[in-house]
Amino acid sequence: MFEHYSKHKSSFLSVLAALSLSGLFGCASTGSPGGGLYDETPPVLKNSNPAVGATGVKNKKIILHFDENIKLDNAMEKMTVSPPQGKQPTIQSNAKTVTIELQDELLPNATYSIDLGDAVQDNNEGNPMESLSLLFSTGDHIDSLRISGYVLNAADLEPVTGAYVGIYSDTLQMGDSVLMKVPMQRAGRTDAYGRFSILGVAPGKYRIYALTDGNTNFIYDLNSEDIAFLDSLVVPSTTGRIVHDTIWQDLDSTIIDTIKVRDELVYLPNDIILKSFNEGKVNRYLDDISRPDSIHINVRFAAKMTELPTISVIDSLEAPIELVVEPNPTLDTLKYWIKDTIHIKMDTLKLQMSYIFTDTTGLDIIRTDTVRLTKPVIKPTKADKKDDKAKDKKLGKKKAPHKEKKAALADSLANDSLNKAALPQVTYMDFKMVSKSPIDIGSKPVFEASAPLDSLDLTKIHLDVKADTLWNPMKFTLVQDTVNIRLYTMIADPHFSPGQSYRVTVDSAAMHNIYAHPVKKTEITFDEKKPEDYSHLLFNITGAEGPAYVELLNEKDLPVYKVKVKDGKAKFVNVNEGKYFVRLVEDRNDNGKFDVGNFEKKIQPENVYYFGAELQLRANWDNEQNWNIKQTDLYKQKPDSVKINKPKEKTEKKSKNAEYLAKLGKTPKQTNTGTTTSTGTRSRMQNVNRNQ
């Protein structure tokens, strides 16, 4: 089905036609729920105007004709035109036709490539053309080379989708600063797998970059944009290889009918890896400020902050507002507790806040904003309404009284209570253990107060360890967290021991929060795990250069354990049983964390590698793994099950067809490249009916 290139007998236009038809290869026929196989065949490009490989093109309108009715899927996002366009081209479909119109003026003597990715689908089944591209030239020749590869997130090897990958001729002699001054000369765009291909490249030497282009100007000019670059120049070329296609005698035959040998053109380089990162040049600004209730103010900034804002109140009372702040580690999400009753009771707070702000030149300045925060009106819950109805019934009311009468009634009931010298209701705070029991060996239990504390009396808190049936007291101290001020870590003297049971008793006078609420009398019990509850894991690592550390990750790709690599080994002791994934970071500055690169200084981000399989660790097991971190190509290393970006595989109909054929005892044959190529096999599959 493919037109192809032979280095012995070539047709240049057939090569260009092959570019436009790549991804059209498929088997099976149109099917319906009533019988036969499901249609897996994508549309076929019949012809185009201008034609594939046309030269001397003057018209900015491109028309593509297909063999069946088609539809477009996110075509504006998936379409890439090169040279990059300043004005967005238009694209529309009608029946069997797609029309693209360029808005920029055509450049003289330039090769144009239009890549639609998998945007074109058949109208009925939605089978996409995996890769549809068109080349034409405004001059008298076509530049036919291409550059391909992958863009991966440097920190976690996640495929980067929708990034532009562009090149500049080395003849510009502007160095890497060219990306910050001149739009990309030619560009491709990454698909859901992070793959890219830059088409229509002329012979020469090129600098190559990847960019998550926030303003689509093909220049690196925004702090929010991620960047990737290659240290060396790229020299595109071609080579040939021999491909063997195996054709079987019949669908269920094991006898080879024919082996066809053909030459295939390979475009190089086709395995470039660009590692994308953000330099941390963030834009700081106030993203949101709110008052969810009487006692809280929530503040959120758009990026990591280096210092806390200053907040003051503007009101007629001229009383300073008392706030207790609870920040997150990056200081971009803050929870303020209003401590003083004066401002808690105010329906509207007028505040003045000064904070770090990034101006239009990219510099951080101090900005002061005035904000008004209104206390939200809390609507009665169903339980409140039920209680109100019960009170109304008790007072002999069939229907709820008017709001004013109801308020007066509430005041009356309150006065009656006071007259009867009823005791006021005490509001208690909570103090609970947030660590899971049993705690890990070597760890310490962590407790959380429901509000910031104003006082803490350790003499009214007791820690006991169980010996047989008796509880024996232990010495301890509580250490407040430096970030979350409501968290306290308990440190025992001498220490917590494996397999032991513990009890913490908190008296009601042990602590009070900033609102003078005492703690609710609490008793908490917990255990410490036993050595046999754990798994142990050893990695024998080859290929790592310089300092490095290894992380065990959970199913969300988040680190759970981390150890340094010593003498080529990473040893994990006392690991909880479960499913893990593994990542290694070459920590060149030995600071124990991943560091991004610097574009202007030509510093690449630190190297990251993934162990290619998930590990299922069981309690009381020892596990040893040999790991050559460079044995597998980088873009293949991260397991699919832990990837955040998981492309939707188009396998549903293939699975149904395979299941149907399996019921008939038939299995489609595969070539050495994994593709069914036999015309006879395809014909046989078309004649199978599911009603047999």
N, C-alpha and C positions, 0 to 999 in steps of 0.2 A: 504493500500500500504506500510505503514511503518512496518518494523520489530521493535518490542519494548521489553521493559524490564518489567517483573513482579517480584515483590519482593516475590511472593509466589512460582512462578515456573519460574526460569530464565535460559536463555541461554546466556553465556557471548559473544559468537561470534555474536549472533544476535544484541547485543548492539553495537558492533563495526561496523557491517554492517549498522546499523541505522545511525551511524556517517557519513559514506560515502554517504548515500542516502538522507541525510537531504536536504530539499529544492526541492526535485523532485516532490512533490505533486502538481498536477494541473489537470484541467479538460478541455474538449473540444477536438475536433478532428482536423485532418488536413483539411484545407480548401483551396479554390482557388478563384480567382476573379470570376469564373464562377458560384459558388454556394457553399453552406455549410458554416460552421463556420471556422474562422481562427484558425490555429494551435497555441495553447498556451502551448503545452506540451514540456518540456525540454528533453534532452537525458536521458537515463537510464544507469547507470553503470551495466554491466552484470557480469563481473568478473575482476580480476586483478592478476598480478604476481609480487611480492608476494601477496597472498590472504589477504583480510581484517582480521587483528588479527593474522597474521602469526608470529611464533616465530622461533628463530634459523636462521634468515635470514643472508645470506653471500653476496648476489649479490647487487651491487650498482645500477643496472638498474631496474626501475619500469615500468611495462606496464599495461595500463588501457584499457579495451575493452568495447565499448558502443553498444547500440542497433541500432544506426543510424550513418550516417556520421556527423562528428563534425568539428568545427573550434575553434581556440584559440583567445581570446581577451585579449591583454596585459598580457599574462601569466607570463612573467618574472617579471612584477611589482606586480602582484597579488599573486604569489606563495610564500608561506612561509614554510620553512623546519625547523623542530626543532628536535634535538638540532641545533642551528644556524650554518651555514656552512661558513668556511673561504673562500672557492672557490665557485663561483656561479654555481649551478646545471644547466644543459641544459634541455630544454623541446621542444618537437616537436610533431606535429600531422600528421596523415596519414589515410585518410578515417575514419574508426571507432575506431582508436587506438591513444592513447597518450603515448609517451615514455618520461620518466624522468630519467636522469642519474646523480647521485651524484658524485661530483669530490673529496670530502674529503674521507679519509678512515673511514669506519664504526667503531663506538665506541663499545666496548664489553658491553654486558648486558645493552643495552640502548633501550628505546622505542623511535621510530622515528614517527613523524607525518608530513604529507605533506598536506598542506591546499592550494587548488587552488581557493578558493573563488568562484566567478562566471565567471572564465576565460573560462570554457568549455561551448560552445553553439552548438545548432544544426545548421547544415550547411545551411539549406534553410531559415528558419524564424528567426534565431538568438536568439531563446529562450534559456536563460542561466540556468544552474544548479545553484541555489542560493547559495549553500554551498557544496563543494565537498572536502572531506578530507579522508585520509587513515592512518591507524595506523598499524605498525608492529614492531617487536622487534628482536634485535640481540641476546637476551638472551632467557631464558625459560619462561618468563612471560611478560604480557602487563601491563603497568601503564595506567589506564583508566580514572583517574579523569581529570577535566577541570576547568579553572578559566575564567570567562567572565565579561564583563562590557563595559564601554564607556570611551573614551578620549575626553575631551572638552577643548577648549581654555579658560584659566582661566579668561581672560578679558571680553569676550563676549559670552561664552558658544557655540561658533562655533564648530561643529564636526571636529575633527582633522583626516584627511585622510592620510593613509600611514605611520603612526607612529608605531614603534615596541614597543610591550609591553612584558617585560621579567621578569622572576623570578629568585631568588637565594635561595637556601636552607639556612635556618637559621643556619645550622650546620657549614657553612663556618666561622662564627664568625668574620666577617670583618666589620660589621656595614654597613652604607650607602656608605662608600667609595668603596665598592666592585664594584659598577657600573663604577667607574673611573679606575679600575685596571683589572677586569676580565670580559670577554664576558658573556652575558646572558646565563644561563644554558638551559632555554627553552624560546621560544618566540612565540607570535602571532602578527598579523598585523591588524591595524584598516581598516575598509572598508569605503565606502562613507558616512556612517552614524556615523562614529566614533566608531563603535562596534568592539570588539576584543574577541577572544577566544583562550586560551592557552590549547592545547590538550596534552594528554599523560603524565599527571602530577602524580607523586607518592605521597602517603600519607606523610604528614609532615607539617612544618611551613615554610612560604616563605616571603621574601621581594619582593615587586612588583614595577616596574618602567615603565614609558613610555618615549620614546626617538624618536625625529625626527633625525634619524641617518644619518648625512651628508656623512660619509665615509663608512657606512655599516660594521662597525667592532664591533657593539653591545656593545660599550663602550662610556661613556660620556666623550669626550675628545676635543670637538670643541666649541668655543664660540658661533658659529651660531646655535648650536643644542638646541632645546627646550626640557625641562625636566618636568616630573611629578612623584610624589612619594606618597605613602600611609604612614601615620604615624604609622599604626599598622601592625602586621604580618597577613598573609592570611593563613587560614587553610581550604583546599579543602575537600569537603564531598559530599555525595549524599543523596537524600530523594525521597520518592515516592509520587505520587499524582494520584487521580482518574480523568479520562477524560471521558466525555459523548459525543458520536458522534450521531447526529440525522440524520436518513435516511428517506426521504419522499417517499411516494408511487409513485409519478410521478413528472415530471418537473413542471407542473402548479398546482400540488395538494397542499392542505393545511392539508392533513391528514398524520400523522406520521406513517411510516411503521415499523421502528425499532429504538430503542435506544440502542446502544452498549456501554458497559462500559469496559474500559481498564485501566491498570496501566501504568503510565509513569514515567520514571526515570528523576529526576531533579538534575543537577549538581550545586553545590553551592561552593563559591559565584558566582552569575550570574548578580549582579547589582553594581559592583565596579565602582566608578566614580573617574577618574584621571584627575586633572586639570593642563593642560600643560602651561608652561610659559618660557620665556627667561630671564635669569638673567641680561641681559644688558651687558654681557662681549663681546662686539662687536669687530670685527676686523676693525680697521680704516686704510684706504688706499685711494689714489687718484683714483677715478673711471673714471673721464673724465674731460678734459679741452679743451675748444674750443673757437674760435673767429668767431662768426656768421656774424659779419659785422665790419665796421671800428671802431666803438666806444664801442663795448661790448666784454668782456671776461667772459665766463661762466665756473664755476668750480663746480664739483660735487664729494662729498666724499661718500664712501660706507656706512658710519654710522654716527650717531650723533657725532658732534665735541664739544669740550669744549672751544676752542678758535679759532680765525681767523688765517689763514696762513699769512706769510709775503711774499710780492712779490717785486722783484726788476728787473730792466731791464739790459740786457747785450748787449751793442751796442757800436759802434764807436763814437757816439755822446756824450757819458758820461753824458747824461742828465737824471735825475731821472724821472720816469714815475709817472704821477699824476692820481690816481685812486680814485673813489668814490664807496664804496661797498654797495650792497643791499643784506643782508643775509635773509634766512628764519629763523624761530624761533630756529631750531635745529642746525643751522650753517653748515649743510651738503650740502646745495645748495646755491651758491653765484653767484650774478650777479655784475660784475665790470663795471663801466662806465669810459672809458678813457677820461680824462679831457683835457689834453694838446694836442694841434694841431700837435706837432712834431711827436708823436707816433701814432696819428690817421692816419697821412699820410703815415706812413711806411707800406710797403707791407708785411714785415715779422718782427715779434717781437720775440726776444730771451729773455726768462724770466728765472729767478731763483726763485723757490718757496720753502719755508720751512714750514712744517706742521707736525702735530702729526701722527705717523705711528705705527701700532702694528706689532712687529717683530714676528719671529717664536716661541719665548718662551712665547708670550702673553703679553709682556711688551710694554708700549707706549714710543716711543722714538721720537726725532725730526729728520725728514728726509728732505734732500734738493734735489730737482730735477731740472734739466734744461730742458726747453721745448721750442719748436719753433712753433709759431702760424702764419699762413699765412692768409692774408686777402682774403676772398673768391672772386672769379670772379663772378660778378653779370651779369647774362645773360639778354639781353633785353626782355621785355615782349611783348606781341602781340600789346599792345597799343603803346609801343615805336616804334615797327616796322612800325605800321600804320602811326605814326607821321613822321618817316623817309621817308616813301614812299611819303607822302604829300609834304615834303620839296623837295624831289628829283623831283617830278612832277612840283613844282613851279619853280625849276631851269632848267626845260626843259630836265630832265633826265628820260628816259624810265625805266632804271634799276638802282638798287642801285649801287653807285660807289664802287670801291675797298676800303678796310678798311683804307689804308693810305690816299687815296684821300678824304675819308669821314671825317677823323680826321682833315685834312688840311682845308676842307670846314667849319667844326665846328669852328676851330680857326678863320677863316676869318669872319664868321658871328659874333663871339664874339667881334672881333676887331671893326667890323662895329657898333655894339651896343655901344661900349665904345666911338667910335668917335662921335656918335650921342648923347652922354651924357645921355644915357638911365639910369633911376633910377634902382639900384640893387633891386632884389626881396628879401623881408623880410621873414624869416622863423619864424613862430610862434610856441610856445608850447601850449599844451592843459592843461586845468584845469577843471576836470569834477567831478560830484557827483557820487560816487560808491554805496551809500546807495539807496535802493529802496524807491520811494515815493508812498504812504505816509509812513513816518517813524513811528516806534513803539513808543508808549507812554513811556516816560522816557529815550529813546535813543537819540543819537546825530548824525547828518549827518556827513558822512565821504567823503572827497574829495581827488582826486588823481591827481598829476602832472605827465605829460608824461615823465619828466626827473627830476633828482635831482635839487633842487633850489639853486641858488647862492645868491639871494636877495628876500626879501619879505617885502612889504610896506602895512600894514593893513589899513592905511588911505585911500588907493585907492580901498579898498574892502568894500562893503556896504551890510548890512543885514537889511531887512525891513519886518514888519509883516503887514498883511492886516486887516484893520478895516473897515467894510462895503466896500466902493469902494476906500478907500485911503490906501496908503502904508506909514507906520510910521517907522522911523529908530529905530534899537535896537543896544545895545552894545554887543560885542562878542569878542572872541579871537580864534585863531587857534593853536592847539597843535599838534606838529609833532609826528608821531608814533615812538616808540623807536626801532622797528625792521625794518619795511618798511619805509624808509626815504622819500618816495614820497607820503605817506598818511598823511592827516591832518584832525583832528577832530574839528568841530566847536562847541564851548561852548557859549551859549547865556546868556546874563544877562538881566532879572533875569533867565529865562529858556524858553524852548519851551513848548507850551501849547496844549492840546488835541483839535482837530478840527480846528486848526488855519492854515492859509496859509502863506508861507514865500517866500521871493525873495532874492537871492544873486546876486549882480552885481560886476563884476571884471573888472577894467580898464586895458588897455594894459600895463600901466606902473607899475602895482601892483606887478609884480614878473618877474624875469629873471632866466633862468636855467643856468647850469654851462657852457653852450656854448654861453651865452649872448643873447639867443633868448627870446624876450618878450612874454608874454602870449597873447593869442587871446582874444579880448574883448568878455566877456561871461556874459550871464544872465541865472540864474538857479532858477527855482521855485519848491517848494515842499510843502507838507502838513504833518500834524501830525494826526494820527488816532484818532478816537473817542472811548470812553469806550465801546459803544455797538458793536464795530467791533470785540470784543474779546470773547473768551470762558474762563471759569474758571474751574479748575480741582482740586479735593481734593481726596487724597488717605488715607484711614484708614488702617494702616499697622500693621500686627502682625507677630511675628517670628524673627524680626530683633534684633540683639545683638550688643550693643554698638553704637558708632556714625555711621551714615549712610547718604547717599544722594541718591536722585532719579533723573534720567535723562529721559527727553522725547526725543525720537530718531526719525529721519526721515526714509524714506524707504530704505536708504542706510546704516542704522544702525549707523548713526552719531548723536551725541548729539546736540540738539537745545536749550533746556532749562535744568537747573539744580537747584534743591533746596535741602536744608538739611531737614532731618527728625527730627521733633520736637514733643515730647510727642506722638509718634506713628502716626504722621500725616505729609504728604507731600503736601503742598498747592502751586499750580501754579496759578498765577494771570496774566491776560492779555496775554493769549496764542492765537496765530493766528489760525484761523480755518484751518483744514486739517487732514490728517491721521498721527497718531503717534504710536510708540511702546515705551515700558517703561522698564527701567533697574534700579535696585537698587544695590548699592555697600555698603557693610559693611566696613566703613572707619575706621579701628581700630586705626590708628594714627591721625585721624581727620585732615588730611592735604588737604582734598578736591580733591584728585585724587586717581586713582587706583594704588596700589603698588604690584609688583610681589614678589615672594618668594625668598628664599635663600636655595639652596640645602644643602650646607655644614653645615649651621646653623640650618637645619631642620625647616625652616620658610615657611609655606604655603602662597600662594598668597591670597590676600583679597577675600572674598566671593562675588560672583556676582549672581543676580537672575533676571529673566525676568518675566514680566506680560504676561500671556499666550495668550493674544488676542490683536489685533490692536484696537485703539481707533479712532473714527471719531468725531472730535470736530467741533462744528458749532458756528458761531458768535452769541453773546448775549445769550449763553447757560451756565448753571452751571452743572457740572458733578461730581458725587461722586462715588468712587469705594472702595470696601473692598478688601484687598489683604493680604492673608496669604502666605508669600513668600516661605514657605516650604511645602505647601499642595501638589504640583505637583513634581514628580521626576525631578531632575535637567536636565537630558538629554531630557526631553519632554517640557521644559519651553519655549525655544526660538521659536517664531512662524516661520513656514517654509517660509513665504513670505519675511522675513527679513534676512534669512540665506544667506550667500555668497555661501557656498557649498550646492548646490541643486542637489542631485542625480537624475539621469534620471530614472524616474519610468517607469516600463515596463507595461504600462496600455493601450497602444494604441489599441492592438488587442482585449483586454478585453472590451474596450469601444465600439469598432465596433461590437463585438459579442452581448454586452448588448443592443446596439441600434437596431441591427437586430432582436433580440428576442423580444424587446419591440414592434416592428412593428407587430410581430406575436401575441402579447398579452401574451408573455411567459416571466417568470422571473426565473432564476436559484435559487434554494433554498440554504440557507447557514446553516452551523452547528453553534453550540453555540460558536465555535472558529472562525467563519467567513470563513470556508473553505467548498466547496462543496464536500461531501464525498460519495454521493449515487452512486453506480455502475449503478443502473437503470437509474438515472438521467443522468449520463454521456452517457449511451448508447442512451437514447432518444435524447440528444443533438447532437450526431453524425449523427442521421438520419434526422435531420431537414435540408431542402434545402432552400437556399436564393431565389431560383427562384419560390418558391410557391407563 
